[in-house]
Amino acid sequence: MPFLILTFDKTGHAHVRDAHRADHYAHLRAHQAQLVASGGLRDDADEHFIGGAIMLDTDSREAAEEFANTDPFTRAGLFERVEIIRWRPAFLGGQSVIAPS
């Protein structure tokens, strides 16, 4: 079952994001078989990153928490908060994945 991992950057920490971006991407690549989607959250003007959204397909909340806790961005103290939410898809890739009733 996928989990949505939402991260929210601390204000004024763009330098932390910049310094650890390559390691963050390496972390994502190491788990890419489990990634449904991943990307940065931007402000309305599309000028600055404000966080990220990762859809991780894993069997347990504990595995999703481990993934989030070992992210180099987390370890570097970039995030103000991290939310992990179980997600059940209804549409994916432009297709319905809901079982007919």
C-alpha positions in Angstrom: 0.0 0.0 0.0 1.5 3.4 -1.0 2.2 6.1 1.5 2.3 9.8 0.7 5.3 11.5 2.4 4.9 15.3 2.5 7.8 17.3 3.6 7.9 21.0 4.5 11.1 23.0 4.5 12.2 25.3 7.3 12.2 28.9 6.2 15.6 30.1 5.1 17.1 26.7 4.6 17.5 26.7 0.8 21.3 26.3 1.4 20.7 23.0 3.2 18.6 21.8 0.2 21.3 22.8 -2.2 24.1 21.2 -0.2 22.3 17.8 0.1 20.4 17.6 -3.2 22.8 15.1 -4.8 22.6 12.8 -1.8 18.8 13.1 -1.7 18.6 12.0 -5.3 20.9 9.1 -4.6 18.6 8.1 -1.8 15.6 8.2 -4.2 17.5 6.2 -6.8 18.4 3.6 -4.3 14.6 3.1 -3.6 13.3 3.9 -7.1 11.6 0.5 -7.4 9.3 1.6 -4.6 8.7 5.1 -5.9 5.3 5.7 -7.5 6.1 9.4 -7.8 8.4 12.0 -6.3 8.9 15.8 -6.7 9.5 19.1 -5.1 6.8 21.4 -3.8 7.2 25.0 -5.0 5.8 28.4 -3.9 3.0 30.0 -6.0 5.5 32.1 -7.9 7.5 29.0 -8.7 10.7 30.7 -7.4 11.5 28.5 -4.4 11.2 25.0 -3.1 9.0 24.7 0.0 9.1 21.0 0.5 8.5 17.7 -1.4 6.0 15.0 -2.1 7.0 11.3 -2.4 4.6 8.5 -3.1 6.3 5.3 -1.7 4.9 1.9 -2.3 5.7 -0.1 0.8 4.1 -2.6 3.1 4.2 -0.7 6.4 4.2 2.7 8.0 7.4 1.7 9.7 9.1 1.2 6.3 7.8 4.6 5.1 9.1 6.2 8.3 12.5 4.6 7.8 12.7 5.9 4.3 11.8 9.4 5.4 14.2 9.3 8.4 17.2 8.1 6.3 16.6 10.8 3.6 19.7 13.0 3.6 17.4 16.1 3.6 15.9 14.8 6.9 19.3 14.1 8.4 20.6 17.5 7.5 17.7 19.2 9.3 16.0 20.7 6.2 12.4 19.9 7.2 10.1 21.8 9.6 7.8 18.9 9.5 7.2 15.6 7.7 3.8 14.0 7.3 3.3 10.3 6.3 -0.2 9.4 5.2 -1.5 6.0 3.8 -2.8 6.5 0.3 -5.3 4.5 -1.7 -5.3 5.3 -5.4 -8.5 5.7 -7.4 -6.9 6.9 -10.6 -3.3 6.3 -11.6 -1.5 7.2 -14.9 -4.8 8.4 -16.3 -6.6 5.2 -15.6 -9.1 4.1 -13.0 -7.7 1.6 -10.6 -11.0 1.2 -8.7 -12.6 -2.2 -8.8 -16.0 -2.1 -10.4 -18.8 -2.4 -8.0 
